[in-house]
């Protein structure tokens, strides 16, 4: 069994908790110590139970709390070489850093971690597929477009955390300045609802059990629109889905072997 839950997802902070066996991983840590502890407590976990953090990239909404967590609990932090260099330019030294090769899988206790590269405006951004107990959880946020390599990495996953960042029309007609609109909608920005839906449609096979829609823009998207598109793609198939929010994250989702 793998279970996973968002602690919060959006431009003001991101973290995903994943558990298999006795191992608990945090994917990104965009919340400071007090908020992190509060959000973990909702899921019945305390910070000292986190076995490792995996960082996708160095943007502050993904790394703001990682230094404090690593220092206080001697928690190892896994990241790409490019992310490490960028992180060390942005923050005071973060202890217990462990670099991985983007093209090579590696173990963390009960998990086998498969990083893969994504197009995003960061130094060396990666996302992850986590394997445990014969199951795979794919994670994809903060990517401007979908590549064949990304599709290959996510194929066959039982669970997906998938970015539905913005509605293209809402973004185009919204209040953001043109430069920011172009960044978000560009090839190194964020996935829009239609692109995410198309990818989900391609990945939706018999193995898929659960989908967590994530990183919704509070200005350029609406949960009702994402729910509509999830319903259209998944139809009547027995696939559980949730939409992670910035304020409340999500409930636990479970994958069964």
C-alpha positions, 0 to 999 in steps of 0.5 A: 500500500502507498498513501499520499496527501497534500499539505497544501498546493499552490503559489504560497506553499507546496508539500506532498506527504507519501508513505509506504511501509514505515517510510514517510517522504515529503515531496517539497517543503514550502511551509515553515516549521509551525505551519508544517507541523500543523498541516502534518498533525491533520494527517496524524504525523509529526515532523520528526517522522519524516524520513527524507525530503525530495525537492523538485526545484528551488522556487521558494514555494517549494523550499521555504521550510526545508532548511529548518526541517533538515536542521532540527531533525537531521532530515536528509534532503535529496535534490538534483545538482542544479537545484543544489547550486540554486538553493545554496545561492538563495538560502543559508546553507541547508544541511544533509543535502544528497544529490541524485542523478536525474537519469538514475533511480535510487532507494530511500528505505521502502521506496525506489525513487525515479526522478525525471526531468521536466521543462520549467524555469528553474535550474535543474527541475525534476519530478518523481515516480515513487515505487513501493510494494509493486505500486507506482505513484507519479508526481508532476507539477511545475512543468510548462509542457508535456514531453514524450519522456514525461509520458514514458516516466508516468506510464503505468502509475497507480496514482498521479499527482498532476498539475492543473494550474490554470485555465488558458482563457482565464489566464489570458483575460485575467489581471496578471501583467503580460510578462507574467502571463507569458511566463505561466503559459510558456513552455517552461511555465505551468500546465493548463487544464486542457494539457493536463486533461489530455495527459491524464486521458493518455495515462488513464489505463486499467492500473490507475486508482487515484488522481490528485489535481494540484497547484491550481492558481487561485486567480486563473483557475477554479476547482469547479472547472477542474472537477468538470474536466476530471469527470469528463476524462475519468468518466464512470471508471472507479478512479478516486480523485481529489483537488488539492487546495492551498489552504487545506491540501487534501485528504489521504489517498490510498493505492492498493496492490 
